[in-house]
Amino acid sequence: MSFEFIENNNPAISHAVRKRIRSHAALGKNVGKKIIRPSRKNAQSLGFKITPSGSCHSKDLRQLDDSNTREDTKVSSVHRPLGDGLSVLPIPENSKNFTVRAVNFLSGPRFVPSLNNAMDHASSNHGGAWMELMFEDEAFFHCALALSISILNNLIAEPEDPLQAVRHLSHTFRLINQRLSGSDAVTDATIAVVLMLTQYERHDNQHWRAMVHFQGLERMIKLRGGISRLRETMPILAIKIARADLDYSLRMGTPTRFGADILYNQETVLESLNYPKEYVYEGRLFRLYFFKNLSTTIQSLLIDIKNVSQLLNDANCGHSPKIDCDAFHKTTLLLSHRLLSIRPIKGSHNPRYVEHAIHLGLVAFLVTFMPTLDRLIPENPVLSQSLRFMIEKFCVSHPEDEQVRLWLLFIGAASVFKPDDDIWLLPTTVRTMSTMGLGTWEDVNDLLAIFPWVHSTHSNAAQALWRASSSTSQIH
């Protein structure tokens, strides 16, 4: 049988002829079979809809990531498609691999690695609505990639081209400048992008530029009707702003801009039904002579923070339930805002008052649980300087005051002090331990446990300080 080429564009071939040709071509193994094509309407409802602007909606993103089966009247189940989940998104092919890496990084755990045994990983939404913005807003997408490149290049063996971060950042500024001159100037997405820009500058050690962005962010929030209005429309955004507010307050030593009200009505681990409401009211800390002389505000904070430290210690040892990641993050933010609402870090602490020493020690304690995106404790030079001033000038009016000084020395070593501080830190630690008659690490550890102290997080740095101090003492 010979084959004959048919020119389909030949105007002499009518619709009826084309139909006969197709019918003839279908003869053979398909003869008698009825072709059932899938409904385009159903396929569209199950798939991922790409909007003309090149963005996708959060409900579609959740649908893409949902591995649960869906039932239909004719189809029993629809399984999750194979692949990276980005093939349906309008992302350039050469950016998809890094986009997957950036999503995994930004939605990963945000607590310090020493708390791995204490945290309930499954309870966290790992970014949730915050990460959905990457696929809803183009400016946020570019800024998130720029931030991810900037951080991951310091963590991975094969870094991305740094110019890629610059390109994404230029796209972000172009889109934001266009938006700020239009009707979308103070939307949730625009505020989120500006907040992300502050994070980028902060991780790039450009803190003053980051502060400029944050000041602009504050004006945008006022135009929206205040932080309470923003908290109603997008609670996760208010929590991110509360964290940024703390970061800049600690870095600059200034009061917070929004205060603890920004976290109004947020459940903490101290209020959760999963954990005891009263933990350590009968502990040794509350029998120390100075406790009854503290203000009720500091007493309340000291009790709450001691309770949190005990929860972490028990969860690490398996003696209590693991702690919800999100609830713990809100807890550290709320406690920190309450502390800084009493007084800022810079130039406001008097070494004659043990209450001021306790205040600084509690701030240093909480700093160890507020890591940057790379899960490292950020540098806080103002807190470091204030803590050193308090330790060196602290007025001892009672033998138990030396216990406070000892705690400040070791909690500072675990949080904000650097190797350069050893020139004054080691001799001061030697003198304090000698005055208190402490010869072993067990003796030191027993006294540190009176105060807020988490062994898995603080003891490594504390033991290093003790060993160095013991060696210095033996040399002298």
Buried (B, 14 or more C-beta within 10 A) or exposed (E): EEEEEEEEEEEEBEEEEEEEEEEEEEEEEEEEEEEEEEEEEBEEEBBBEBEEEEBBBBEBBEBBEEEEEEEEEEEEEBEEEEEEBBEBBEBEEEBBEBBBBBBEBBBEBBBBEBBEEBBBEEBBEBBEBBBBBBBBBBBBBBBBBBBBBBBBBEEEEEEBEEEBBEBBBEBBBEBBEEBBEEEBBBBBBBBBBBBBBBBBBBBBEBBEBBBEBBEBBBEBBEEBEEBEEBBEEBBBBBBBBBBBBBBBBBBBBBBBBBBBBBBEEBBBBBEBEBBEEEBBEEBEBBEBEBBEEBEEBBBEBBBBBBBBBBBBBBBBEEEBBBBBBBBBBBBBBBBBBBBBBBBBBBEBBEBEBBBBBBBBBBBBBBBBBBBBBEBEBBBBEBBBBBBBBBBEEBEEEEEBBBBBBBBBBBBBBBBBBEEEBBEEBBBBBBBBBEEBEBEEBEBBBEBBBBBBBBBBBBBEBBBEBBEBBBEBBEEE
